[in-house]
Amino acid sequence: MKTDFISRIHKTDYESDSYKMLGKTDYEKHLADFNDIKWSDEYWKEYRDLTFNFPDLEVLDEKSGKYLSISLAPNDEDSFQFSIGLGNHRENGNVGNPTRTVKLYGTESENDELPKKLIRLIFDRDYEQINAELNELFLFDEIEDVYINQE
C-alpha cells in the first residue's frame, strides 16, 4: 500500500467544516470508503431537513499537495449532483491550519462513474487528465478551504 495519500471524511452529523481523519489510504480503501457512503440517502435527508450539511470525502496526495474532495449539491428539485473539488494544500508553519484553495465543480448528475474515475486518476497522479475531466464540468467557485479535524 502506498502511504503517501491521506483521507478524511465529513459526515452529516458533524459540525460544518469538521472532518475526521481516516488516515493513510490507497485506491482500494478510498474507493471502499466512497462506496460506503449512502450518497442519495444522505442528500435527501439533509435536503428535507434544510440543513444542507452534506457528506464530503477527501483524499490528499502528500507528495504534490493536491487533494480531491467529493460531496453533494442540489441539481434541480428532483435530483442532486456530485460536487467535485480539486484543491491545493500547502503547509505554512501554522500547525493544523494549512493554506488551502479549491476549485469546486458540479457534475450535474447523480451518476457516480465520474467521481470513481477521478478517484482512480488521483491515485495515478494523472493531474493532466483530472484537469481535462474537470474542465468539462460547471465551475461553481474557487474558494479558500477551511481545514478543521475532529479530535
N, C-alpha and C positions, 0 to 999 in steps of 0.2 A: 504494500500500500504506500503510495506517495504520501508524504506527511507535510507537504508544503501548501495544503489547502485547509482552510478552517471554515466551518459553517456555524450559523446561528439561526435562531428562529424567533419570530414574533407570533404569539397566539392571541386569539381574540379576547381571552380573559386577562391578558397582561395590560399594564398601563400603556398608553400611547407611546410609541417610540422606544419601548423597553423590550430587550431581547434576552434570550437565554443562549449561552454558548453551548453548542453541540460538540465543539472540539474539532480535532483533526478528522479529515474526511477524504474519501476518494469518490470516483464516479459512481460506483455501485451503491455505496452508502447514501450519497446525496440524492441519487435518483429514488432510492427506497424512502428517504425522508420526504421527498416531494410526493411520492405515491401514497404515503400515509396520511397526508392532509386531505380531508374531505372538502375540497375546494367549493363545490356547489353548495353543500350544506352550510358551510361557514359563511359564504357570501349571503345567502338568503336569510340566515339568522340575523346577521348584522344589519342587513338592509331593512328587514321587518322591524327591528328594534331601533332603527335610525341612529345606530352608534357608529357604523362605518369603520370599525376598528378591525380591519381585515388582516388575515394571516400574511406573513411575509417570510420567505425562506431565502437565505443569503449564503453565498459561498465567496470567500476571499482567497485569491491567489497571492500568497505571501511574497512570492518572487517578483511579481510585476506590480503589486499594489492595486490590481483591478479586482472589482467584485461584481457579481451578478446577483440581482435580487428579483424574486418573483412574488408578485402579490396579485390583488384583485382590484377591479374598479368597475363602476357601472358602465354598461354599454348602451342599453336602451331600457325601457320599462320592463321588458320581459327577459332580459339577459344580462350577463356580466361579461367582462373580458379579463384576460390576464394582462397584468401590468408588468412590464419588464424594465428593470433598471440596470444600467451599466455605469459603474462608478469608479472613482479613483480614491484610494485610501492611502493617506500619507501620514506617517508618524511625524510629529513636530516637536517632540520634547515635553509635551503636556500629557503625562501618562493618563490613559483612559479617555483622552479627548483628541483623537487624531483629526486632521483636516480631511474632510470628505466632500466630494461633489459627485452628483449623479444625474444622468440624463434618464428621464422616465418616458417610456414608450407604451402606447396602447396597441394591443393586438386586434381589437375589435372582434374577438372570438373567445368562446369558452373552450375551444379545441386546445388540448394540452400538448399537441405534437411539437409546436414551435418552442415552448418552454423546455421540453425534454431535449430537443435538438440543441438549444443554447447551452443547456447543462453539459451535454457531451462536448460541445465546442470549447467551453471554458476549461474543462479538464484537459483538452488537447492543446490549450493555449492558442487557439486559432482566432485571434482577435480581429484579423482582417475579415474572416467570414462572419464573425459575430457582428461587426460593424455593417457589413453588407446586408445581413438579415434585418438588423435594426433600422437601417436607412429605408427599408420598405414599409416601415410602420409609421404611425402617427406619433410625433414627438409631443408629449404633454408639456414637459417643462425640464429645465436644468436647475437644480437646487443644491444648496449646501445641505448635507445629510447629518442628522444628529446621531451620535454613537453612544447609546446607553445600554449597558448589560446588567441583567439582574444578578444579584449575589447568589 
